Amino acid sequence: MIAKASSMIVDEDVRTILDDVGPALEPLHGTTLLVTGGSGFLCSYFVETVAALNALRDGPACRLIVVDNLRTGTASRLAHLVNRADIRFVQQDVSTGLDLGEPVDWIIHGASIASPTFYRRYPLETIDANVSGTRHALELARNGARGVLYLSTSEVYGDPDPACIPTPEDYRGNVSCTGPRACYDESKRLAETLCVTYHQLYGVPVKIARPFNVYGPRQRLDDRRIIPDLMACALRRQPLVLFSDGRATRAFCYVADAIRAFWRLLVSNASGEVFNVGNDEETSIRALADRLASIAPEVLGPPSPSVAYQVSDDRNYLTDNPQRRCPDLSKLRARFPWQPRVPLADGLARTLRAYAEASAKEG
Ligand SMILES: NC(=O)c1ccc[n+]([C@@H]2O[C@H](COP(=O)([O-])OP(=O)(O)OC[C@H]3O[C@@H](n4cnc5c(N)ncnc54)[C@H](O)[C@@H]3O)[C@@H](O)[C@H]2O)c1
């Protein structure tokens, strides 16, 4: 029996993840895994995967330690798992230290302030989480960790040269070190440097993932990233508001596809290496809004919402916003039995259904 997640759609996604990577996660049994940022959107899926894995299997469980300071994460995401003997929750700021009082075998380091609206509001906390937090995670890993996964970001590429789209891992980036996004982009870049340095100096078995625009159920509706923003409009039965001309492109990756790739990286022997993780179905923001407008009536009932354009109150909303972003996934595909499986239309419908289900529960 799969441990009950907070939503039927999340349960299904966790099952899909386990069907694919369950056998590869055999080395986790009887060991301890630390997930930083575990109460956040993406990292909560690692916690769900292990909870489900432990429930499915006889024999020694994988012990989980979830560290989060709840700055952008919410305790409610994992409230259904708090009384389990195999999971320890620690409310701690990774930028001030990682004092757990016990060794860990695996680390997934995802603690960060990831939404542009929030990292611009908390720039120093963002730098501290990315730089000092990563240093603490890597120090901890020096005590014999078997595998570490660092969740970096596609933002390390900045606004790429059009000739370098789809963007491969060896593209060095076009990033402003003083612009409004620099607190996130540059500190993630330095965190990657820390990872490769710890690998070179101390043999820390760290792999770096660069996720590209991952979305799905459980992303906070008030997170201020584009998909939850548009879905919040749809749920309020209001026009889908774009704060740009809609011409910039992104390649959105459904959360279950990304998590399958992250798990494969964690237990792989690709230490010191970097991998793009995402979907290479590039779409303009305008096309994204149109697609959501056509899906919304199927999920929420008619009518279809209109798409509206407004100027954001946040004057830096579009500063240094990349015009095109799409990953080159050749390296990930060549090294692992992995493909993104969920087309954008399906992922959007699943996500909107999960939000609708959650708001119906809240009444
Ligand atoms: N979702 C995406 O598309 C995406 C894309 C690129 C990179 N990432 C990276 O993946 C990771 C997870 O992102 P997410 O989208 O789930 O964001 P999220 O905000 O939902 O999760 C981040 C979690 O980290 C926690 N946190 C922040 N600062 C902390 C600190 N100092 N100490 C302890 N915990 C702290 C937050 O409370 C939150 O629970 C981040 O590192 C982010 O940079 C995500």
The ligand as an ORCA input file, in Angstrom:
! r2SCAN-3c Opt
* xyz 0 1
  N      10.717     24.421     -9.269
  C      11.573     24.733    -10.205
  O      11.209     24.895    -11.355
  C      13.052     24.881     -9.929
  C      13.850     25.275    -10.997
  C      15.198     25.424    -10.785
  C      15.743     25.140     -9.545
  N      14.952     24.745     -8.526
  C      15.606     24.481     -7.233
  O      14.997     23.373     -6.611
  C      14.932     23.572     -5.182
  C      13.498     23.457     -4.713
  O      12.711     24.469     -5.354
  P      11.131     24.547     -5.203
  O      10.608     25.012     -6.491
  O      10.626     23.293     -4.621
  O      11.001     25.773     -4.172
  P      10.269     25.851     -2.757
  O      10.343     27.270     -2.310
  O       8.931     25.222     -2.813
  O      11.194     24.949     -1.822
  C      12.377     25.408     -1.210
  C      12.354     25.000      0.253
  O      13.584     25.436      0.876
  C      13.255     25.977      2.149
  N      14.300     26.913      2.552
  C      14.592     28.116      2.004
  N      15.651     28.663      2.640
  C      16.024     27.771      3.596
  C      17.048     27.766      4.587
  N      17.919     28.773      4.705
  N      17.132     26.688      5.433
  C      16.268     25.662      5.331
  N      15.288     25.613      4.404
  C      15.165     26.656      3.547
  C      11.910     26.653      1.950
  O      11.215     26.879      3.160
  C      11.211     25.654      1.026
  O      10.508     24.669      1.765
  C      15.561     24.933     -4.928
  O      16.915     24.762     -4.595
  C      15.440     25.641     -6.256
  O      16.431     26.625     -6.418
  C      13.609     24.626     -8.675
*
